[in-house]
Amino acid sequence: MNTAPLIVDLDGTLIHTDMLHESALRVTRDRPLDALRIPLWLMRGKAVLKSQLASRSSFDASLLPYNEKLLDWLKEERANGRRIVLCTASDRAIAEAVAEHLGVFDDVLASDGSINLAGDNKAEALARQYGHGGFDYVGNSSADLKVWRRARKAVVVNGARGLAGKAEALCGVEREFPPQRRGFAAWRKVLRVHQWMKNLLLFMPLLAAHQLADIDGWLTLALAFVSFSLCASTVYIANDLLDLESDRAHPRKRLRPFASGAVPAWQGALLAPLLFAASLALGALVGGTFLPWLLFYFALTCVYSWGLKRVILLDCITLAMLYTLRITAGAAALSMPLSFWLLAFSVFLFLSLAFVKRYAELQSQALSGKSKVHGRGYYTTDEPLVLNLGVTAGYASAVVLALYLNSDNVLMLYRWPEAVWGAVPVLLFWISWIWMQAHRGNMHDDPVVFAVKDRASQLAGLAFAAVMLVGALGWPW
């Protein structure tokens, strides 16, 4: 039986994330003025920085993305009588919270505000306490080579290619836990490429004006689409980074790349500004007043991510406005006047879809036995009211469409205006169908993404397009 103490690293080893990065993100979100002091704290040393961040941010240790395979092995080793010690460069307050939650560690060694327990400091502290070659060390990075040089055996977790070989040369490898595979799929989820379909709303003004033969308009909007999509991905990354704990408390969102630790948070923090810069560069090429609307969209999404999404009702109204802003930006790119009817219709329709999203979240949390949605202002008892508000908003969009069909605009744009009335029952069916699926607990995705995948929604979309086409062109015979 192996009796050597097993010393376990935290960041990137026991958990698939780095607590320094997460603490900085939480302080940025909750106390942005304090975030400006980060460079000053860093000038005083990493230990000071970690201590200051830890004291200004709280976290739930039960929600961290733990390396379950490693954790199971640690529990087996402890059951066999082995002493397990958590030794981390993270601040002591964080380390003790993790140790208390897991209940598997016999002792905790961590940074204390004056000494940063990493690299040489960690190696010397362990050698002093357990003796040279008197412990086995579980680590994940090249920085741990200094510790393995003093250890009896190495356990390599999530190591880069070649790290296990280097550890083997120093002290021998007892066991290896391979890293998670990322691949293109993880980055596609980071960018949320499937959400880019929402930016097709940029083309709505061109379609609504029946200017399908405007090749220059299509090319302009294609460039605007790419610019808006990059901006949206910037926002999605920022939102995911600032909403890690809420995502981890959600049964499906916990699998998102940053929440699960499949992609390090620092990479998202680096990628987001690069995407935003590319978005602005392309937006400047679009022309018209597109760029100001793009900046307004970005600003509103930032305000939403920083606070509005935690305010009941305002969160859904903001989401509806963000959808409508896409239509506004499309018209701005073409220097085209906006239709009052189109704006009113989109506000009510997307307000209904925003309530669908919240309703589905309330259902999910209620089934999990929770009384409140994490990171939101809603209680699960609000479920019936949210349903009523959402259905009402959806039906209001149908009323706006019906009133539009009685306007002079329809007589000018459509050869057979009477045929366009068929769009009203199609819309009523689809709104009712979406809410029926949400009520039955089938709304597992964003409602727009759900609609793209859902067969009934696809058929309703085709029927809506067919009715509008017949109204515009008349019968072919």
N, C-alpha and C positions, 0 to 999 in steps of 0.2 A: 504494500500500500504506500502511495506517495504521501509523505508527511510534510514536504516543503510548503511553506505558505504560498498561496496563490494571489499575486498582486494584480489587480485588474484596473486598466485604464477606463475612463468614461467616454470622452468625446471621440466619436468615430469607431469606438470599440464596443462598449456596452450599449451605447445608443447610436442610432444612425443619424446623428446630427452633432452640431458643435454648440455648446451652451453659451460661449462668448458671443457668437454671431446672433443667437436667438435673444440673448439679453439685450444686445444693442438694438435689435429690431423692435423689441417690446418697449424700450425706452423711447425710441424714435416715434413709435405710435402713440404711446400714452403720455410722454413728457418731452415733446419735441424741443423745448428750450434747453432741457438738460442734455439732449443729444448734441447740442452745439459745444458742450464742454468735453466731449469725448477726446478730442486732440490734446486738451490740457491734462486730462487724467493719464493719457498714454505717455505724455512727456515725463510723468512721475513714475512710470514703470507699469508693466502689464498687470502686476499683482494689484496695484492701486486701481487700474481701470476695471478689472474684474470685480473687485470689491464694491466699487461705486455703482457699477451697472447692476450687480446682484441686489444691492440695497434699495435700488430704485425700481425694480421690476419683480413681479411675482409670477410663479408658474405652478402648474399642477403636475407633479411628478408622475402621476398615474397615466398621463396622456402622452408621455414621451415615446418616440418610436424605438422600442428596445430591440436588441438583437436576441430574438427569442431562442434561437438555437444555442447561442452562447449562454444565455441565462439558464436554460434547462441543464446544461452541462455543469455550470457553477453550482446549481442546487444539488446535483448528483455528487459532486466532489465534496460539498459541505456535509451531505448526509453520510459520506464515508469517513468523516472526521477531519477533513482538511480545513485549515484556517484560510478564510477568504477575506481579502482586504481591498477596499476601494481606494485607489491612489490616482488622483487627477490634478491637472493644472487648473481646473475650474475652481471657482471660489468655494470655500468651506460651506457656506450657507446652501449652495446648490447641491454639493456632494452629500451633505447630511440629509437633505430632503429626499434625495434619490435613495440613499441607504435605508432611511426609515420606511419608505414606501415598499422597497423590495424585501427587506428583512432577511437578506442573505449574507450580509457582511458582518464580520467580527470587529472591524476597525475601519476608520476613515482617515486618510491623509489627503490634504488639499491645500491650495493656495490660501494664504491668510491675510492678504492685504499688504504684506511687506515682502514675502518671498513667493515668487512665481514657481510653483512646483512642476517644472517641465525641464526636459533635457538633462543637463548636468546636475541641476539642483535636485531633480527627482532621483537620478542615479545615486548621488551621494547620500541623500536622505535614506534610501532603501538599504544601501550598503552599510550605513552606520547603524541602522536598526536591526537588520537581519544578517549582516555579514556578507562578504563577497562570496557569491555562489550559494547563498543561503535561502534563495527564494526563486520562484518561477514567475515570469512576468507576461501578462496578456496585453498586447499592444497592437497598433494598426499602421504606424507610419515610420518613415525613416528617422524621425526625431527619437523614436524609441530604441534605436540601435545603441545609443549611449547607455540605456538602462540594461539592454540585453547583454552588453559587454560585462556587466556586473552580476548577471543572473545565472542561475543553474540551468534553466531551460526556458525556451520561448514558446509562447502560444500566439500565433499570428492570426489576426482577425481583420478582414476587409483590406488586406494588404495589396499594394500595387505589385505589378509584375516584377519579379526579382527580389522582392523584400524578404520572402521566406528563405531564399538562398543565402542572403546576407546574414540573416539571423542564425541560420544553420552553421555558418562559418564561425560565429561568435560563441554560441553556447549550445547549439542543437535545438531542434524544433520538436516540442512534445505533441503539438496538435495544430492544425490549420483550419480556420473557418473562412471559406472563400467569400469574396465581395458580391454584393448584389449586381446583377447585370442591368445596365442602363439601356444602351442602344438608342435607336432613333425613336422608338415608341415613347420613351420617357420624355424626350425633348418635344415631341409632338404634343404631349399632354401639358408640358410646361407652357408652350406657346398657345395652347388650346386652339389648334388649327380648325377643329370642328366648329368652333364658335365664330369663325370668320364669315360663315354663311349669313350671320346677322347683318353684316356690312353690305350685303346685296340690296339692302334698303336704300343705299345711295342711288341706285338706278331707278327708284320709284318715280321721281319727278319726270324723268325722261319717258317712262312708260305711261304715266298718267296723262302726259301731254300728247301722247300718240306720235312722238317723234322718233319712230323706230329706224328711219332711214338716215338719221344724223350720225354718220360714221365718226366725225370729230368728237361728237358728244360721247359716244361709246368709249373712244380711246381716252378721253379726259377722265371719264368716270372709272375706267379700268385702273388708271394711275392713282386716282383718289381712293379706290378700293384697297390697293396695296398699302398706301400711306395710312389709311384708317385701320387696316388690319394690324400693321406693325404697332400703331399707337394702342390699339386694343390689347395686343399681347403684352405691351409694357404695363398696362393697367392690370391685366390678369396676374402677371408675375408679382407686381407690388401688392395686390390684394391678397394673393396666396401667402406672401412673406409676412404680411401684417396680420394674417388671420390663422396662423398655424394652430393654435390651441382649439379654436372653434371648429376648424376642419377635422382635427384629430378626434373631437367629440362626436363627429358625424359618422354614421355607419358606412357611408360610401366615400365622402370627401377625405376621410383619413388615408385613403389610398393614393391621393394626389402626390406628385413627385416630391414636393418640398415637405409636406406633412408627414409622409412616410420615410423621408430621408433618402429616397432613391436618387435625388439630385441635391447636392449641398446648397444651403441657403446663400452662401457667398457667391456662388456662380450665378444665381438669379439676380442678386444685387449688382453684379457686374454687367450682366446681359441687359437688364432693363434700360439703363441710360443709353446704351448703344442702339437698341431698337428705337428708342424715342428720337434720337438724333437722326436716324435714317428716315423715320416717319416725317419729321419736320422738313428734311431735305426734299423728299418727294412731294410733300404738301406744298412747298414753295413753288414747285414746278407746275402744279395743277392750275394755279392762277385763280382769277376771280377773288371772292372773299372766302375761299375754302379754308385757308390757313387759320384765320381767326376763329372760325367755327370748330376746327380741329383742336385748337388750343382751349377753347371753351369746353369742349367735350372732355379733354384731358383734365382740366381743372375741376370740372364737376365730378368726374369719377374719383379724383383724389379726395375731394371733400366727402364723397360717399364712402370711400374706403376708410377714411380717418374717423368718421363719426356718424354720418347720416344713416348708414346701414344699421346702426344700433338704435335708431329712433323709429318707433312704430309709426306706420302709415307714411311718414315722410320717405322712408326707404323705398316703398313701392312706387310712390309718386316720382321719386328721382329716377328709378329704373325706367319708368314709362317715358320720362323726358329724355333719357339717354338713347332709347330706341328712336324717338322722334327726331333727336338731333342728327341722326344719320340721314334722315330724309332731308332735313334742312341743309346739311352739309352738301348733299348731292345737288340740290338746287343752287347752292352757292357756287359750286364748281362750274356750273353751266351758266351762271349769272341769270338764272331763270326765276321769275316771281313765284312765290309759294301760294298754293291753294289753301284757303281757309278750311275747306272741306277735308282735304287730305290731312292737314295737321290735326283737326278735331277728331277725325276717325282714328288716326294712329295713336293719339293720346289715350283715348278710351280703350282701344283694343289692347295696347301694350300695358296699360294699367291692369287690365284683367289678367294678362299673362304674368305680370309681376306678382299679383295676389295668388295665382296658381302655384308659383314657385314657393312662396311663403307657406301656403296651405300644405303643400307636400312635405315641407320641412317640419311643420307642426305635427303632421301625422306620424312622421318618422320618429320624432322625439317622444311623442305620446306612447308609441309602441315600445320604446326603450324604457318606459317608466319614469321619464323626466317631466317635470312640471314647467320648465322654461327652456327656450331654445338658447343654447350657448352663444354668446356674442350678439344676441338680438334682443329686442325689447318685447318680444311676444311670449305669452304663456300658452300652454297647450289648450287651456280652456277658451282661448280666443278663436279656436278652430271654426266654430259655426259662423261667427261674425265675419271672419276673413272670407269664408265661402260666399256669404251673402254679398259682401262688397265686391268680390271678384266677378260673380255672375252678373250683378247689376252693371258694372263697368263694361263687361262684354256685350250685354244687350244694348247699352247706350251707344256703342260703336255701330251696332246694326241700325239703330234709329238715325244716327248721323248719315249713314250710307243711304237710307231710305229718303231722307230729306234732300240729300245731294242729287238723287235721281229725279227729283222734282224741280231742279234748278235749270236755269238757262244754259249753264255750262254743258249739260248733258245733250241738249238739242244741238249744240255746236259741234260736239266731239263724236257723237254716235249717229249712224245712219238709221238704226232701229232702236230708239231709246227704250221702247217697251220691253225688249228682250233683256235689257240690263237689269230689270227688276228681279230676274231669276237669281241674281247674286245675293239678294237679301236672305231668302230661305237657306241658301248654301251656307252663308255666314252664320246664321242662327243655328243650323245643325252643327257646324264645326265648333262654335263656342260651347254649345251644350255638350258635345262629345268630349271636348277637352276637360271640362269640369266633371263630367261623369267618370272619366278615367282617373282624374285626381281623387275624386270621392271614393273610388274603389281601391285606391292605394297603388295604382299602376303608373304614377308619374314619377319615375325614377331618375329622369334627366331634367335638364332645363327644358321648359315647355316648347321652345322653338326647336331645340334639337329633337325632342320627342316627336314633334309634328313632322319633321323631315323623315323620320324612321317609321312612323305610324302609317299603316296602309289606308285606314279610313281618312286620315288627314291628307294623304297624298291624293286620294280620289276627290276629296272636297276641293283641294287646290286646283286640280285639273278641271273640275266642273265650274269653279269660279272663273278660271281663265277662259274656258270655252264660252261661257255666257257673255263675258266682256268682249271676246273676239267677235262673236256673232252680232252683238250690239254695234260694234264698231264697223264691221264689214257688211253686215246684212247677210241674208241667206245666199249661198252660192248659186241658187237656181231661182 
